[in-house]
Amino acid sequence: MLFGLDGIEVGIIIVFLTLFAGILSGFPVAFAISGSAVISFAIIAALDSSGLLIHAAVDTNSAEYAALIAEGVRPDAISVFRFPELPRYEDVLFPSGWEVALDRNVSFVVNRMNERVLAGQSIETLLAVVMFVMMGIVLERSRIADELLTTMAKVFGPLPGGLAVSIVIVGAFLAASTGIVGATVVTMGLLALPTMLKNGYSPQLSTGVIAASGTLGQIIPPSIVIVLLGTLAGDLYSAAQEDRARLAGCSDALTYLGEPAVVSVGTLFQAALLPGILLAVLYAGYAFVFALINPSKAPPVQFADDGTGEVVTRSEGFTWFLAVPVGIIGLAIGLNQTNLVGTQTVIVDSFTDAGQTASLRTNVGDECAAAMLELHGEEAWSTALAEQAAIDDAGGVVEARALSVEERAALVQERVASAAPIGSGIAITAVLLGLMLALARGVAPSADHRPLIVGAVGIGLLLLTDIVLISPLTTPGVTTLLIAIPLIVTYFGLRPAAKMLASNEILRVVFPPLVLIVAVLGSILGGITNPTPAAALGAGGAILLATYRKLNDQERSGRMVLLTAGAIVLMLIIGVNFDMRLGQEVVLLENRIAYMVAFACFLFAMFGLLWSCWVLIAGGVLAPVVRETAKVTSMVFTILIGSQLLNLVLISFGGEHYIQQFLRSFDNEWTVFLLVMLVLFVLGFVLDFLEIIYIVIPIVGPVIYGGTFDPKWVTIMIAVNLQTSFLTPPFGFALFYLRGVAPKSITTGQIYKGVMPFIGIQVAGLLLLAFFPAVVTIVPNLLN
């Protein structure tokens, strides 16, 4: 054996040393990975042909091996790591020759490219990467970070460490709107770093907080890391649990687990929300505590007033910014709890509900039953047995049947009788309008408030109309006509309210991107759509937002952009409230009219988007955005292809199986997971997150996703760990980005020292998620 190591171990070392050398060579990473795959395979093939690489495998024909099988040990659990005393035989890595292995690899490459790059199930989800990247680049080019930094610095600057806290807030905000680490770090480094240094901030704190806050885009949704990890995690978890169920003697994972072995990108977005916010809070908390301990290194900074001339007293601010909004929201929640606000739908099914099945499948073999009993516990298994017995005694599961006309009419009358007086849609509309009026009153205390009172009266008329005139059986067309007058009255109050809100710098800067974030994340987290259509919505919204800002810079009217956004909103509202199916036998006139209006809105919205693209092209904005989007996206997919080649090299000589056998040799699942997390953390010092996702995760994934851990928690733990790869010296990309824009007075050593506390915070965040997994799982469990 070469150097006393097993041939497979030498092959694994050669693959990763070649990979590191390729990355350090200066070639583009995407091509360095592919090249390292080809070179490492050539080296391994040459050494194997010369007889230098010998693998000592377990002799499956030995008596000792047969004795273990007779004792009930599964063949897949027998390895040189778990049973080192077993007899072995020595053989070369490629028993049939490296030519056969190469031929097999070429075939695998074609299949893998077809499955994972060209036509696989994950391709639709990967399309979200393109649009999220475009959304982020468009928003970055529209100078959203400039205005956010300036505004937040004015708000938080007077606090101890206020500038650092404002950097964290802006970083979190940009993470939810752009999600691109390089753009965020460079922008904040150019704008905020000179200001922080000028006002006496420590270079270490300044550089550390900018670099760390810029990486929040890797965990706060919509995150490209989550999208890429999610496409892998779904396949790995499903396959690993199917193998686990098979080894337990069950037919499939659904039988064994009692639920589908599925994890989606949308669910991972839900799971990542709280951990992302937690990290932002930890960053801001560190900056604040640092300022309290070292006031001279993070002093308060007072900026000039925004020039609006409005002075809001503490009592007015408390009343209109806190008390009244909380009261409005609390009143709506209270009315909903007492069924005064709720659904008014009278839609009923055409069929009866099918009978409930048992909570677990009990008609399984003895081996599977014993495994399920161990997994779910005595109580759950006994409950399932009792449920199945009751179902059998009743003659089996009740089949669904079609309802008669009389039965459906009776169900409709039950819905009408139990319907809430105020519909949920109108209640939500009233709450949003009320919040808008309250905030307008707070930001402009010296303005004429009579229009706001008119708007409040209109909201009251809207609610009264719903209570008195609108019933659950009222058609959408009649409902629209009835609420038209209250909405017109409300409009007379909303128009001046919008002007008052626009006069406030914070709201003017924060509100537009905030609406876009809520639209994109709300549609995903609420389960309305999957990430790909949401990403398309985000990209379109970013184009409109960038166009509006460009027109403002050119002192031109942005009315066209506002009308386009209004057309999109109106189209969505019509689609939700009217029946757009024109292929039915009977189509109401109001539905035909609604369809024509919605189609007109669609045409106008498309024209508005195309017009916005033309404005950005003429302004020299869209062309570089498209080029940068193509560059980033092509890099991601090229790394995906290169990583598949490298994985196939590992598979060809048994390296992947060897690593998985080593991990499975540990009896404690926590030991395996901690070992994997430690390896990922160390690799983060050298490799980028893309290389780790596509090279390392497919190797260790079948082991860490094949146990009892929640796949959402496993994936988010990996994502937070990968986030540190941007901060860890010497190859942390955030450090490179910041070094490129930092003043010459800032040394590389100061940047390294600055990020060290934040790397510690990352580790502390991982420990918190490890000890309190509910931080990850609570949001998906509530929403689903």
N, C-alpha and C positions, 0 to 999 in steps of 0.2 A: 504494500500500500504506500502511496506517495505521502511522505511526511508523517506516516503512521495514521493517516486519516482514511476513512472510508471514501471510496470513489465518488459517491453521491455528495458527500460533504465537500470534497474538493471542487466538484462541479458547481455546487451552490456558491461557494466562495468565489470561483472564477466569474460566475454570472454577475454577482453584485460588485466585485472589484472592477469588472469591465464597465458596468453601468456607471459607477462613480467616476471612473476615468473619462468616460464619454461626456458626462455632465460637466466635469472640470475642464474639458478640452477647449471649451469656448464655442463649440458648435451649438446651433439651436437645439434646445432640449428635445423637441419633438423628433428630430432626426438622430440625435445622439442615442436615444433609446432604441430605435430601429437598428442603428449601426452596432450598438453593443450586443443586441440579440444575435446578429449575424456573426460578429467577431467571437463572442463567447462560445457559440455553437461550434465554430471552426476550431477553436483551441481545444475544447472538450473532445471533439471528434478525433483530432490529431493525437491527443494524449491517450485516448481510449484505444485507438488503432495500434499505438506503440506498446500497449499492455501496461501502462503506468497507472491507469484508473481501474481499481478492482473494488467491486461491491460485495460485501459479505451479507448475504440474505439468509433468512431463517429457512432451515431445511424442512419443508412440509412433509417429507417422506419419513422423518425420524420418528422413533417410538415416543420420545418425549412430546413431540408436537401432537401426536395422536392421543396421548394421555390427557393433554390439556383439552382437546376437543371432546373427549369422553367425559370430562368433568363439567362440560357445559359452557366452556369459554368460547365466545364467538370468534371466528377466524379473523374478523377485522380488528379485534381487540388484541391480537397476538402480534407483537413487534419486538425488535431487538432492544427497545428502550424499556418495555415493561417486563420482558423475560430475557435478560441478557445471557442466561445460562443455557439457552436452547442451542442445539447443534446448528452450525451454519455451513453454507457452501459458498465458494468464491466464484465470481463470474465478472465478465466485463460489463460496462454500463449499457452497451448496445449489443446484445447477444446476436441479433440478426444483421449487425453492421450499421454504421452511421448512415449509409445510403438509404436503408429502409426507414430509419427514423426521420431522415430529411424528407423523404417522399410522404410519410405520414403527416409531418408538420405542414407541408404545403397543402395537403388536403384539409387539414384542420383550419389553416389560415383562411381558405376560401369559405368554409362553413361559418367560422367565427365572424368574418367580415359581413357575411350575409345576415347573421343573427343579430349582431350587436352594432353594426354601422349602417347597413343598407336597408334591411327589411324586417328587422326583429320587432318584438312587442314593445321594446323600450324606445324605439325611434321617435314615436310621437312625443314622449316625455322629453327626450333629448332636444327636440325642436324648441322647447321652452328656453333652453340655454341661449339659443340665438337671440330670441326676443328679449329675454332679461338682460343680456349683454347690451343690446341696442338701447333698451330703456335706460340703462345706467349711463351709457356714453352720451346719449342725448341730453339727459338731465345734467350731467357733468359739464357739457359744453354750453348749457343754458345759464351757467353761473349761479346755480341754486346754492352751491356751497359758499360762494362769496357773500351773498346776502344773509344766509343763515349764520355764518360765523360773526358777521358784523352785528346782527341783531342780538344773538345770544350773548355776545360779549358785553353788550350794553345792559342786558338784564342781570347776568350773573357776575359781571366784573367786580362790583362793589363788595362781593363776599370774599372771605379768605379762600384763596385758591380758585376764585371764581372763573378766571380764564381757562384753567385746566378743566373745571367742571363743564364749562360751555363747550370745550372741545369734545368731551365725551358725549354730550347731548347731541351735538351736530354729527359726530361720528355714528351714533345710533340712528339718527334720522336719515343720514345718507345711506347707511346700511340697508334700511328698509326701502329706500327709493332707488339706489344705484347698485349696491352690492359688489362694487369693483374696488378691490383693495388698493391697487396702484393709483387710480384716479383720486381716491379719497385721501391717501397719504400725501401724494404730491400736492394736491390743492391745499390741504390744511398746512402742509409744510411751508408752502409759498406765502400763504396769507397770515397764518397765526403765529408761526415760529418767530419771525422778526418782531412782532408785537409783544409776544411774551418775553423775549429777551430784553427788549427795550424797556419794559416795565419792571425789570428786576427779577424775573422768574429764573429759577435754577435751570441751566442747560439740560441737566439730567431729567428733571421732571418734565420739561417742555418737550424734549424729544421722545421720552418714554410714553407720555400720554398721547401724543400725536400718532406714533407708530401703533400703539395698542388699540386706540379708538378706530384707526383705519381698518383694523382686521375684523371689526364687529360684523362687517358685511358677509363674513364666511359662516356665521351662525344665525344671525337675525334674518328671518324670511323677508323677501324671497331670495334665497341663497343659492348660488350656483353649486356650491359644495353639496348642499342638501339634495339638489336635483341629481347630480352625478352619483352621489352615494346612494340615493334612493333607488335609482335604476338598477344598481348592483345589489343592494340589500334585498329588494323584492325577490329577485331570482335566487340569491344565495339562501335566504330564509326558507323559501318554498321548497327548494331542493333538499336542504339540510333536514328540514322537518319531515319530508317524505322518507328520507333515509332513516331517520330516527324512528318513525312509525313502523317502517318495514322491519327494522332490527328488533322492535318490541313485539313483533308478531301480528301487527295490525295491517289492514288492507291499505289505508291511506292516512294522511295527516289529519284530515277532518274527523275521522273516527277516533283517532288517538287523542287529539287535543280538544275535541269538542267544539272547535271553531276553525274557520278557514285559515290556512297558513299564508296570510297575505299582509303585506305592509306597503303602503303607497306613498308617493312623494307628498301628496296633500296631507296625509296623516303625519308625516315627518315634519312638515311645515308647522302643523299645530303643536307638535312636541317640542320644536325648537324655539317657540316664542318665549316662554318663560326663562329657559336657560340663557337666551340672548339678552333679555332684559336684566337678568341676574348679573351677568358679567359686566354690563354697562353700569349697574348700580355699584358693583364692587370697585370698578375703575374710578368712578366719581367719588366714592367713599374714601378710597386711598388718597386721592388728590386733596380732598377736604381735610382729612386728618393730617396729612403731610403739611398743609398750610398752617394748621393750628399748632403743630409742633415746631415748625420752622417758618415763622411768619415773614422773615426777611427774604426767604427764597420763593415765596408765592404770595406777594402782597396784594391787597385789594386794589382795584383799578377803577376809577370813575371816568366814564366816557361822556361826551357831550350829549345833550338832550336831542331827541329826534326832531324837534322843531315843530311839532303839531300845536303847541301852545295849550294843550289840554292838561289840566292838573286833576288827577283822580285822588281823592282823599282815601284814607284807610277804610273808613266806614262805607263809603260808596263802593270801593273795590270789593270789600267783604260781601256787601249786599248783592251786587250785580254780577260779580265773577264767581261767587261761591254759593251764597245762601239761595238766591233765586234759581240758578241752574240746578242745584241739588234738590230744591223743592219741586221743580218741574219734573225731574226724572223720578224722584221719590213718589210723587203723586201718580205718575203713570204706572209705576211698578205696583203701587197700592191698589189702583183701580183694576189692574190686571189680576191681582191676587183675589179680588172680590168678584171677578167675572163681569165687571162693568166695562172692561176692555178685553177684547179677545177676538177669536176667529168668528166670522159670520158665514163661512162657506157652508153650502148645503149639498155639496157633491157627495154622492154615495156610490159605493161599488155596485157593479152589476152581479156580483157573485157573493155568496156567503164566505165567511172566513173558513179556511181549512183548519182542521183540528190540530192542536199543538202536539208536537212530538216530544219524546223524552229529552231531558237536558243533555244526556249522553247516550250514544249508541251502545246498547247492552247485548245485542245479538252478535257477539263476537266469540272467537275461540278462547280457550282457557289461558293461553299465553298472553294474548292481547288483554283479556280481562284483568289478569294479575298486574300487567303493566299500567293499565288505566287506573286500577285501584291504588297503586303506589303513587301515580302522578296526581290524581285528583283528590285522594283521601277517602276514608271510609264513609264519611257523611254524604259527600257528593255522589259516590257510587251507589249508596243505599237509596238515596233520593231518586236517582235515575231508574233503579230497579223498580221502586214503588210506582213511579210514573208510568213505566212501560207495562207493569202489571195492570194498572188501572185502565190503560188504553186497550190492552188485550181483552180484559173483561168486558169492555164496552163495545167490543167487536172490531177494534182497529181504529186507525186514524180516520176521523170524519172527513169525507171528501167535500170539496167545495161544490156548490150547485148554483144555478142561475136563479136570481130573485125574480119573483113575479112583479107585475106592474103595481099591484096593491101593496106589496111588501116594500118596494122602493119608495112609494108615495108616503107610507107610514114612517119610514126612516127619515125622509126629507122633513116631515112635520116635526119629528123629534129634534132634528137639527135646528129648525126654526125656533122651536120652543126654548131650547137651551142656549141659543145664540146670545152673545154679549150685546148690549145696546150700542156700544161704540166699536167699530171695526179696528183691527190691529193696524191696517195701513193708514187709515185716517188718524189714528192716535199717534203713530210714529211721525207722520207729517206735522201734526200739531206740536209735538215735542220739539222737532227740529226748528220749526218756525219760531216757537217760543224762545228757544235758546238763542237764536239769531237776534231777536228783538232785545233780549236781556243783555247780551254782550254789547250790542250797539248802544244801549242806554249807559252801560258802564264805561265804554271807551270815549264817549262824547257827553260828559255831564253838563256842559254849557250849551249844548245844541237845543233846538226846538224839538220837544219830545211829543208834541201832539200827533205827528204821523205815526209814532210808535204805538200810541194809544189806539189809533184807528186800526193798526195792524193787529193788536191784541183783541180788539172787538171782532175783527174778521175771524180770528182763530176760534173765539167763542161761538160765533155764528156757524162755523164749520162743524164744531162738535155738536151744537144744538140741532143742526140740520141732519146729522147722522142719527141722532137719537130719535127725532120726531118724524122725519120724512123718509128715511132710508131703512129698509128692512132687509133681511137676508135674501129675500126673493127679488129685490129690486135689481134690474139688469144693469150691467156696467154703463151702458149708454145713458140710461135715466139717471144713474148716480152721478155721472159726469156733469149732466145738465143741472142737477140740484146743487152740487157743490161749486158750480162756476161762480155764482154771485159772492159767496163767502170768500172764495179765493181772490176774486177781483178786489174786494174790500181789503183783504190782507195785503195784496200787492202794493196798494198805496202806502202801506207802512213799511213794506220790505224794501222798496226802492231807496228811500232815504236811509234806511238801516244799513243797506249794502254800502252806501257812500261813507257812512260813519265808520263802518268796519274797515273799509279800504284806507281810511285816513290813519289807521293804527299800523305802525310799522311791523310789529310782531305778527299780527294777523295777516297783513298783506303778504309777508314773506312766507309764513308757515302754512297758511290755509291751502293754497293751490296744490303743492306737493303732498300735503296731508290728505286731501281728498283723493288724489291718485293712489296713495298707499292704501287707504281704507278700501277703495274700489278693488284693487288687485288682491290684497290680503284677505279682505272680507269675503270675496267670492270664493277663495280657496279654503279659508278656515271655516266658512259657513257651509261648505259642502255644495255650493251652488254649481261650481264647475271645477275642472281639474286644472293643474298648473299651466298647461299649454294655451288654452283660450284666455286665461287670466294674464299670461305673459303678453299675448297679442293685445289685450286691452291696455296693459301697461305701456307697451311700445307706442300704441296710437295716442294714448293720453300724454305721454312724454313729448311726442311730436307736436301736439296741440299746445302744450305748455311752453315748449321752446319757441314755437312760432309767436305766441302772444308776447313773450319777453323780447323777441327780436323786433316785432312791430313797435313795441314801446321804445326800444333803443332808437329806432328810426323815426320816432314821433309820428307813427301812423296808427290808425284806429285798429283795435283788436276785436271789433264787433263780430267779424266773420268767425273767429275762433270761438267766441262765446255762443254764437248761434249754432255752430257745429256741435259743441258740447251739449247745448240744450236739445238739439235734435237727437243725439244719442240717448240722452236721459229720457226724452219723451218716447222714443221707440221702445226702450226697455219697459217703461211704465205701461204702455199699451200692450206689449207682449205678455206682461204678467197678469193684467186685468181683463183682457178680451180673449175670446176664442178665435185663434187665427186659422183654424182648419176649414178651408173653403171647400174641401172635397166631400163634406157631409151632405146628406140628402136635403136637410133643411138648414139654411144659413140665415141668421137674422140680419136685417138691414144694418143694424148698428155694428155688427161684426164685420160686414163688408166695408163700411165706412172706416172702421178702425184699422182694417187691413190696408186700405188705400192710404190712410194718414201715416201708418207705420212704414209702408213702402216708400212714401214720399220722404219721410225722415231719413230712411236708409240711403236713398239717393243723394239727399242733401248732405248727409254726414260723409259719404264717400267723396263727394265733390269738395267738401271742406277739408278732408284729410289730404286729398291730392293738391288742393290749393296751398295748404300748409307746407306740404313737401316742396312745392315750387318756391315758396317764400324762403325756405331754408336752403334750397339749392342756390337761389339767386344771392342769398346772403353768405354763401360759402360755408354753411354749417353742415348740411346733410352729406355732402360728398366725403369729407373726412370721417364723419360718423360711420358711414357705410364701410369705408375702407378699414377703419379700426375694428368694427364689428366682425367683418370678414376675417381680419387677421387673428383676433382672439378666438373666434369660433373654429377656424381652420387649425389653430394650434391645439385646441382641445381635442378635436377629432383625430388629428395626426398623432397626438400622444396616445389616444385610445387605440389606434391601429398599432403603433410601436409597442405599446404595453402588451397587446395580445401576442405579438411575436415573441417578446421576452418570456411571457408565461408559457408559451408553447415549447420554448427551449427547456424550461424547467421541467415541464411535463414529460418531454421526450426521454430524459434519462432518469425519471422517477423522483426528481427533486421536490416537486409539490407534494407528492404522496409521502415522502420521507419527512418533510416538515410537519405535515398533518399528523403523521404517526407519533412524532415527538410530542406534539401538543396534547394528543389524546392519551399519552402515557401518564398524564397527571390525573389523579382521581378527583381532585377538587376543581370544580368549575371556575371558582374565583381565582385560583392560582393561574389557570390558563389565561383568563381574561386580563389579569394584572400583567402577566408576562407579555401578552400581545400589546397592551397599552404602553408598556415600557419600551418595547421595540419601536412602536410607532413614534413615541416621543423622541427617542434617540435618532431615528431616521429623519425626523423633522429638522435636525441640525444640518442635514446634507441634502435631502430631497424636498422638492416642492410637493404641495398637497395633491396635485394631479398625478404625479408619479406614484405616490403612496396609494392613492385610491385605485388606480388601474393596475398596479403591479403587486402590491402587498395584500390588499384586501381580498382579491380573488383567491389568494393562497390560504390565508387564515380564516376567511369567511365561513367555509363549510364547518369549521370547528366551533367558532364563537357564536354562530347563528344556529347551531345544531343542538343547543342545550336548552335550559329552562329559562334563560334570561329573556325579558321582553325585547323584541327586536327594535322597537322604537328607542328604548333606553340605550341599547347597544350602539345604534347608529348615531345618536346624538352625542354619546360619550366619545365616539371616534371623531365626530365633527369638531367637538371642542378641543380634543387633543390635536387634530390637524391644524386648528387655528394657531397653535403655538409654533407651527413650522414657519409662519411668517415673521416670528419674533426672535427665534433662537439663532444666535450667532453660530458660525460665521456666514451662513448662506440664507438667512431670513430675508425674504423678498421685501418686506416692509422696511427693513433696515437699508437695503440698497436704494429703494425709492427715496427714503428720507435723506440718505447721504448725498444723493444727486441734487437735491434742492436746498440743503442746509447751507448756511453761511460758512465760509472758510474758518471762522473762529470756532466752530463746533467740530470737535475731533470725533473720529470713529469710536474711540474709547469711551467718550461721553455718551454716545448713542447706545453703546453696548451696556454701560452702567445704567442708563435710563430705563432700558426695557427689562432689566433683571427683576425689579419688583413686580412688574406686570406679568412676567412669566410665572413668578410665584403665585400671583392672583389666579392665573389660568389653572395652575395645579390645585390651588385651594378650591376653585370652582369645580374641578373634576371630583375632588373629594366630597364636596357638598352634594353633587349629583349622585355619587356612589352611595352615600349614606342616606340620602333622601330622594329615591327614584321618583317619588310622586311629583317632584318639580317638573319632570319630563312628561309623565303620563297623565297628569290631572286635566290638562286642557283637551287632549284627544278623548279622554274618557267622558268629559262633560259634553263635548260637542257631538260625540258619536253615540 
